[in-house]
């Protein structure tokens, strides 16, 4: 793994999650899109985090972020409670069922970049309001690569704002159902081509336990999900994927090309596979680089075959 660090600015949510699956549960655990992204990306690159939490956010969680060497000088601490989500999964772990969402201080979140964040060359916009994503882009000076995530809530509630935002991004990361909904197309390939025609030259479609697809010009690349014996909690898997994906790019290239993008998809899949093996960041936050490389090589074996003569 290349040790050259270029650093990523990520803006998103930091939350406290209560999750129940058929295999157990956890209450008020560290969660949020920016948390999972930052943790995964921190194995590859420096990370600068912009988010908001309440006064109830524990020192233990602060210490965890610092332990991962995540720069939290952009983490706002406001009077009130931290964003909280409560949900559960049945045996179909691709679908989360929300029981409660309390935005709390996140409801009034206004991203404000510390001055030393504004020169960031790699920027990732977590799945926050697309109008806020645009505010972030107006505060950074000359980024080389901009990645963006979104979700069905913004597709349904801020459709035009989202279309405006993605004109300014290089890579949109979205799940399969959201891609179809956003493009209003039944066929996934047709949906992806339409979304790319609106701005982003590269599109990554997350397909949960069925892997991920990369669309890059005429190229289509598929990476499977890692075949795990035990999946505990899929919460944050997509954000961990994005963290591995962007982290690899930030540490390896300043110019996007298909071969680096393919490897980024696989490293994203590697980090997502570790994430789902535990609740919260228990597994994701305590890896070694050798574990990451070993699983990357196992991914390579999954799809490699020789041509018959």
N, C-alpha and C positions, 0 to 999 in steps of 0.2 A: 504494500500500500504506500503510495506516495505520501511523504510526510510534509510536503510543502503546503502551507496553510494560507488560504486567501480570505476566509471568513464569510459568513452568511448573516444577513439581517433577516429575522423572522418576526412577523407581526401576527398575533392570533390570540387564542384564549388560553388562560391558565385556570383550571377548575378543580373542584372537589367532587369526585364521582362516587356514587353508591351503585354497585353493580351486582346482579345475581345471575348466575348461569346454572345449568344442570350439574356443574362440577364444584359449586361453592359460591361464595360471595364476599364482598368487601364493602366497608362503609367509609365515606369521606376520604377516599384515597386520592392521591395526586393524579390529576388528569388534565384534559384540555388539549386542543389541537397543537398549540405552540409548545406545550410541554413534551408531548410525544415526538414532535418534529425535532425539537432542540436536542433531546436526549439521543435520538438516532444519529442526527447530523454531527454531534459532538465527537464521535469516533473518527471522523474524517477531517473536520475543519473547526476553526473557531466559530462560535455562534453568539450573536448579539440578539437578545430577546426583548421585544416590546409587547407588553400586555398589562393587565390591571388585576389586582387582587384586593381583598378587603383586609381589615385589621385582624380577622380570624385566621388568616393564612399563617400556618405554623412555622416556627424556626426550623423544624425538622425538614420541611419541604424546601425552605430557602437553602439549607445546608446541602440538600441533595443536588439542587441546581448548581451550586458553587462547586461541589465535588466533581461534577461533570465538566467543570471549567466553562460554564455558560455565563456570559457577561449579562448580569441582571440589572445593570445601572439604568436600563430603560423599563424596568418593571415598576409600574406605578402602584403605590399602596394608598388606598382611599378609605375614608370612613365608611363603614358598612360591611356587608358580607361578600365573600368570594362567590363567583358564579358556581352554581351547583347543579349537577345532573344526576337523576336517579332512573335506572332502567334495568331491564332484564333481557336475557336471551333464552329461547327454547333450544331444542336440538338442532334446528336450522340456525347455525351461528352466523349466517350472512345477514340476518335481520335483527336489529335492535328494537326493542319495544320501550318507548319512553313512558315513564310513570310521572315524573316531575321535572320541570326545568325552571330554575330560579336564576334569572340573569344577574340580579343584585347589582354590584358595582359595574359589571360588564355592560349593563344597559346604557350607561352614559359614557362609555369608553371613547376617548378621542386620542388616537395615536399621536404622540409628540416625540419626535426623534431627538435624542441627545445629539449634540453637534458632531461628536466623533462617529456617530452612526451614519451620517448623511453621505459619506463618501463610500459606503459599502458597494462593492462591485457585484455581489450576489445577493439577490433579494427574493424572499419567499413570502407571499401574501396568503396567510391562512384563511380558512373559510369564514371570514367576517363579512359584514355588510360591504358590498362592492363600492359604495360611495366612500367608505373609510379606506378601502384598498386604493382608491384613486388619490385620496389625501396623502397616503404614505408615499405614493409614487411622485407626488409633487414635492416631497421633502428630500428625496434622495437625488444626488446630483448627476451621476453618469454611470448607472449600473451596466454591467456587461451582460448578465443573464438574470431575467426576472421569471420566477415561477409563481404559479397561482393555483389555489384550490378553491372550490366552491361546494355548495350543497343544494338539495332540492328546495330548502326554505328560501334561498335567495333567487333561485330560478323562478319560483312561483311568485315571490313578492317584489323582486327588484330586477325583472327580466331585462329591461332596457338599460338599466345602470350596469348590469353584468356584461351585456354586449359591449357597452362603451369601455368598460375596464379591460376586457380581454384584448382590445385593439392594441394595448400597450405592453402585453406580456409575450414572452418567448415560448413558454411551456405552460399549458393548462393541464392540470391533473384532476380527473373527474371520475366518478364511478359509472358503471355501465348504464344503470337506470337513469342517472342524471344526464348522461350524454344524449340518450334518446329523448328525454323530456325537454332538454334545452333546445335541441335541433328540431323537435317535433317530427322525428323520423323513426320508423319502426326498425329499419335495418341499421346495425351498429356502424358498419363501414360508411354508409351514406351519411349517417349522423355525424361521424367524425370528420368526414370531408367538408361538410357544411360548416361545422364549428371552426375548422381551420381557415375556411374562406372568410371568416369574420375577423381574423387577425393573427392568432397564435400559429406560428409555423410548425410547432410540435405539439402533439396531444398524447397524453398517457391516460389510458382507460383502465381503471382498477376493476377487477372482476372477483374480488374476494378469494375464496378457496379455489377459484378456477384460474388464478394468475393475473397477468396484466398485459395489455397491448400497447405498443408504441406506434404511433403514426407520425412519419417524418417524410414529407414530400410523397414520392411514390413508394417509399419503403413502409412495410408493416413488419413489426417484430413482436414475437410472443414469448413471454417467459411464464413458465408454470408456477404455481404456488408450491412451496416445499412440502413434501408429504410427511407430515408430523404424526407420531403415534398418539400424542396428547395435545389437545387444544383446550386451554383453560378459559381465556377471555379475549375476544377479538376487538374489544374497545381500543381505539387508537391505532389499529393496524394500518389504516390508510395514511394516517399522519406519520407513522414510523416509516412507512414506505417512502413518503415524500422526503423525509429527513435523510434517509439513506441515499435516495436518488440525487437530491441537491447537494448533499455532503460530498458524494463522490465527484460530482461535476466541479464543485468549488475547489477541490483539492487536486484536480487532474487536468483541467482545461480552461482556457479563456475563450475558446471558440467552439461552438457546438458542431459536432459531426456525428454521423450515424454510429460509428463504432464506440465512441465514448457514451453516447446515449444508450446503446444496448447494454453496456456494462453498468451504467447507472440504474437501469431498470432492474437488473439482476441484484445489484447491491441494495436497492430499495426492497426487493422481495426478500432478501436475506434478513434485513432489519425487521420487516413485518413478521417474518416467521419466528424470530426470537420474541417479539412483543407478545404474540398470542399464547406463549407458553406459560404466562403467569398473569396475575391480576396487576393492574397499574403498571408501574415501571420496575417491578421487582426483578425481572430477568433482563429487560432491556437496559437497565441502568448499571448492570454489573457484569458486562462482557469483557473479553480480551480481544485484541486485534487478531490473535491467532484463531480464535473461535469464529470470527467473522470471515476470515480468509478461508478457513476449512469448509465452512458452509457454502461460500461462493464457489469453491471448486466442486463441491457436491452438486450444486446447481448445474455447473457445466457438464458434468457427467450425465445428468438427467436427460439432456436433449442432444448429446453428441452421438453421431453415428457415422460410419464409414461408407463411402459409395462402393457398391459391388462392381468388380471388374468384369 
